[in-house]
Amino acid sequence: MKRVVALLLIGALIGVFTWRTLEIRHLRRELRQLESEKAQIQKEIESLSERLRAISNLKLVEYFARKELGMVKPGEELYILIEDGESER
């Protein structure tokens, strides 16, 4: 009887060890996949950040071109208002 219990206990330990080993392999595989996805997402974030900086710079250039230099886009017209003031005394 003691032999049967010992064999069952050893079998249970081997089963638990095997199950845990398989679980660890699965988790390591999943970790590698997630790390790969993380690297791809990080590259995408860097690419989008660069595009955002470029767009922001273009908006700033357009702002100064319009505001400081009086430039207009094709098809737009620029109106300059001259105030009729007290300069005719």
Backbone torsions as a table, in degrees:
resi	resn	phi	psi	omega
1	MET	NA	-40.3	179.3
2	LYS	-63.6	-34.3	178.9
3	ARG	-65.4	-41.2	-180.0
4	VAL	-64.3	-44.7	178.8
5	VAL	-63.7	-43.0	179.7
6	ALA	-64.0	-43.1	178.3
7	LEU	-64.7	-40.9	176.7
8	LEU	-63.2	-42.2	178.7
9	LEU	-64.1	-43.6	178.5
10	ILE	-64.9	-42.6	177.7
11	GLY	-61.5	-42.0	178.1
12	ALA	-63.6	-42.3	179.0
13	LEU	-63.8	-42.1	178.3
14	ILE	-64.4	-41.5	178.0
15	GLY	-61.3	-46.4	179.0
16	VAL	-63.9	-43.7	179.5
17	PHE	-61.2	-44.9	179.9
18	THR	-63.9	-44.5	179.8
19	TRP	-61.5	-44.3	179.3
20	ARG	-65.1	-39.6	178.9
21	THR	-62.7	-44.0	178.3
22	LEU	-64.9	-39.2	178.7
23	GLU	-64.3	-41.7	178.6
24	ILE	-64.0	-42.5	177.1
25	ARG	-60.6	-44.1	179.2
26	HIS	-61.3	-44.9	-179.4
27	LEU	-65.5	-37.8	177.4
28	ARG	-65.1	-41.0	177.8
29	ARG	-62.8	-43.7	178.5
30	GLU	-64.3	-38.9	178.3
31	LEU	-62.3	-44.5	178.1
32	ARG	-60.9	-41.5	179.4
33	GLN	-64.8	-43.7	179.6
34	LEU	-65.9	-37.4	177.6
35	GLU	-65.4	-37.2	176.8
36	SER	-65.1	-45.5	177.5
37	GLU	-61.6	-40.1	179.1
38	LYS	-61.0	-43.3	179.5
39	ALA	-63.5	-41.5	178.5
40	GLN	-64.9	-42.5	179.2
41	ILE	-65.2	-38.9	178.4
42	GLN	-62.5	-41.0	176.7
43	LYS	-62.8	-40.8	179.4
44	GLU	-65.5	-40.1	177.7
45	ILE	-61.7	-44.8	179.3
46	GLU	-62.3	-42.3	179.4
47	SER	-63.7	-45.4	179.9
48	LEU	-67.3	-36.1	177.8
49	SER	-64.2	-41.2	178.3
50	GLU	-63.6	-43.3	177.6
51	ARG	-62.4	-40.3	179.4
52	LEU	-63.1	-42.7	177.6
53	ARG	-62.4	-41.9	179.8
54	ALA	-64.3	-43.2	179.1
55	ILE	-64.4	-43.4	179.5
56	SER	-60.7	-42.1	179.3
57	ASN	-64.9	-39.8	178.7
58	LEU	-65.0	-38.9	177.6
59	LYS	-64.7	-38.7	178.6
60	LEU	-66.3	-42.5	177.6
61	VAL	-62.0	-44.5	179.5
62	GLU	-62.7	-40.9	179.5
63	TYR	-58.9	-49.3	-178.7
64	PHE	-68.6	-36.0	178.5
65	ALA	-63.1	-40.4	-179.8
66	ARG	-76.0	-49.3	-172.4
67	LYS	-74.3	-46.9	-173.7
68	GLU	-89.9	-34.2	-175.1
69	LEU	-104.9	-6.1	178.4
70	GLY	68.9	23.5	-179.1
71	MET	-78.5	152.5	179.2
72	VAL	-130.4	161.4	176.5
73	LYS	-80.7	158.2	176.5
74	PRO	-56.3	133.1	-179.7
75	GLY	91.5	-13.1	177.6
76	GLU	-89.9	157.3	175.7
77	GLU	-120.9	142.8	179.8
78	LEU	-102.8	125.5	176.8
79	TYR	-109.1	129.8	177.2
80	ILE	-113.2	119.4	-178.5
81	LEU	-90.8	127.8	177.3
82	ILE	-110.5	121.2	-179.2
83	GLU	-79.2	134.0	175.9
84	ASP	-90.9	98.0	-171.6
85	GLY	-115.1	-152.8	-174.9
86	GLU	-83.0	14.3	-177.6
87	SER	-76.3	-7.6	-179.2
88	GLU	-98.6	37.5	-178.9
89	ARG	-68.1	NA	NA
